[in-house]
């Protein structure tokens, strides 16, 4: 009598919904991701209160841009959360347990990406909207232009989600927490720093970072062509999303090829 042995993935079929549930449990159980996520949510509000209390806006700035002064730092933390979600598992060795529970690595990766993108989008939308309202209430009426919060706030939240997925992709490629955090922050900052070196291509190079798209969407006076490129806010967000998608697929390809 012949015994048919099924591959591991067929003997232990775990779907996306179950994988997402596992990831959510892990996400809220790890202190580093919980505290970094909390800081991501709180920073825009703190920035709005500080800027309004000190009156440190530029004359040509907007209430939206001034209120979201610390949103760039918060976005970096969102990217750090994405990196920690997977690099922390590699550092601790629990990634083997994860792949044993969900053998399909693409399912694990998709669950992690969905989780960090959804969490960061929701948190950023709520936090940045609240920061704008707080800033508008505290700043002197009529002194500064309000800016256009809608639909910009939805784009701002989307840029946080993109940054988180970018962090996840970098964490997958680097597989070491400290290295992944350093790398993803460098990826966010380098396009704006290197853009002026590329002449006519500056508007493309400088606009490659989620940070650049964020600054344009907040309509801050600091978002000059020299620092964030000359593309408009929505084209810049689309460009950043496309680049992040390419990096994400590269990370997924290597995740499926490399040993845990």
N, C-alpha and C positions, 0 to 999 in steps of 0.2 A: 504494500500500500504506500503510495507516494504522498508525502506531506508537503503541502504548498505553504511556503513561508512568504508572507506579504512584506513588502518594504515597510520601514518604520512609519512613514508618513501615512500609509494606508491602514496600518494597525492602530494608529493613534491619531485619528483625524480631528484636529482642533481648528475650528473656524475662526474667522476674523472677529466675530462678536466675543467669543471666549477670550481670544488673545487681547482684545481691547480691555476687557474686564480685568485680566491679569495685570496689564500695564497700569491701569488706574489704581489698583491696589498697591502696586510697587511705588508708583509716583507719590502717593500721599503717605507712604510709610517711610520714605527716605528723607531725613532731615535736611540734607543739603539742597534737594530740589524744592522742598516745601518752603524753606526760608528764602531761597533765591527767588522763587515765584512770588512770595509775599512782598519782597523788596521791589520786584518788578511792578507790582500793583500800587505800591505806596509812593514810589518816587515821583511820578507825575504830580500827585496831589501836593507833596511837600514842595516841589519846585514852584507850583502855582502860588502857594501861600508865601513862600520866600520872596519871589519876584514882586508880588503885589505889596507885600509889607515893606520892602526896601525901595520900591519904585525904580527898579533897575532896568526897565525897558528902554530900548532905543526909541527916539522920537518917531521913526518910520516903522516901528514894529507893530504887530497886531496883537490883540488880546489873545487870540488863539495861539500865536507863535510864542508870546511871552509866557502864557500859562503852561505851555508844554516844553519849557526850557530843558527840563531834566528827562524828557521822553527819549532822548538819544541814549542816555545812560541806561534807562529802563529797557530800551530795545536791546542793548548789549547784554543785559542780564537775561533777557528772553532767549537770546542765542546761547548763553551759557547754560541755561536750563536744558535746552535741546541737546547740547553736548554731553551734559552730565547724565541724561536719561539712559544713554547707552555706554558711554565711556566708564561710568561708575560701575557698571556690571562687568566690564572687562577687567577693571582694576581689582574688583573683589572676587572675581571668578564665578559669580552667579550667572553669567551669561550662558554657561553650560547647562545650568538648571533650566534656564529659560528655553533654550533650544531643545532640551529633553521634553519639556512640557508642550512646546509648540514646534515640532520639527521643521515646518515650512518657514524658513528664514525670511522669505519675502512677506509672509503674513505678520511675523514679529515686527519687521521694519515698518510695514504699513500701519500697524496698530500704534506703534510709537509715534510715527509722523502725524497720524490723525489726532492722537491725544495731545501732543504738544502744540499743534497748530490750533486746535479747538480751544484749549485752555488759554493760550496766549491771546487769541483773537478776542475771546469773551472778556478776559481781564483787561486788556488794553482798551477795548471799546468803553467799558464801564469806567475805568480809571481816568482815561484821557477826557471823556465827556464830563466827568465830575470835576476834573482839574480846570477845564475850560469854564464851567459854570462858577466855580469858586473864584477863579481869576477875574471873571467878568463882574462878580459881585463885589470884590475887594478893590478893584482898580477904579480910579476916578472916572465917572461917566463922561463920555465925549472926548476924552483926551487922546485916546488911541482908536484906530480903526478896529472893528470887531474881527475882521477876517471872515471867511466863509466856512463855517464848521461842517456844513453838509454839502456834498457827501464826503468831505475830507476826512472826517472822523472814522468812517468805514474803511477808507484807504489806509489811514494810520494804523488801525487795528490789523488790517491785512499785512502791513509791513512787519508788524510784530510776529505774526504767524509765519511769514516767510523767513524771518531771522531765526525763529525757533527751529524750523525744518532745516535751514542751513547749518545751524549748530549741530543738529542730529546727524546730518551727513558728514560733517567734519569729525564729529566724535566717532562715527563708524570707521572713517578712514584712519584716524590717528590711534584710537583704541586706548588712550591713556588720558586720565582726567585733566591733569595739569597741562599736558601738551595740547589737548583738544581746546581747552579754555583759551590758552594763549593764541593758538592758531585762529580760532574763530574771531577773536577780537581784532587780530591783525587783518583778517579778511574783510572785516567791517570798515576798518580805518584806512587801509592802504590805497584803495581806489581814489579817494579824495586827495591823498597825499601825493600820489604818483601821476594823477591826471594832467597837471600842467606840463609834465615832461613829454607828452605825446602830441603836442601841437594841435592840429585840427581835429584829432581824434579825442581831444580832452572831454568833450561833452558826453562821449560814450564811456570812456574809461572812468571818469569821476562819478558818473551816474550808475555804476555797476553795484554799488553797495546799498543794502536796505537802509542804511543810515542816510544816504543821500536822498532817497525817495521820501523818507520820513521828514527830513527838514523841509523839502519842497511842499509836502502835504500840510505841514503845520504853518506854512506861509511866514516863516520867520525871516527877518531881515538878514540873518546870517547866511541864508541859502543863496549865495552868489554863484555865478557860473564858474568862477575860479576854484570854488571849493566843492561844489556838488554837480558840476556839469550844467549844460544849457538845455537839456531835455526838459519837457514839462513834467509835472508831478506824476500824472497817470502813465505816460509813456515810460518814465523812469521806473515806476513800480512794475510795469509789464516786463521791462528789460531785466530787472532784478529777479523777478519770478522765473523768467525763462532760464537765466543763468543758474539759479538755485535748483531748478528742475534738472538741469544737465548734471550738476554736481551730485544731486540726490540719486540719479540713476547710476552714476559711476560708483557711488558708495554702495548701492544695493548690489551691483554686479560683483564688487570685491567681497561683500559680505557673504555672498553665496558661494564664492570660490575659496575663501580662506578658511583655515581651521579656527575653531573657537579658542 
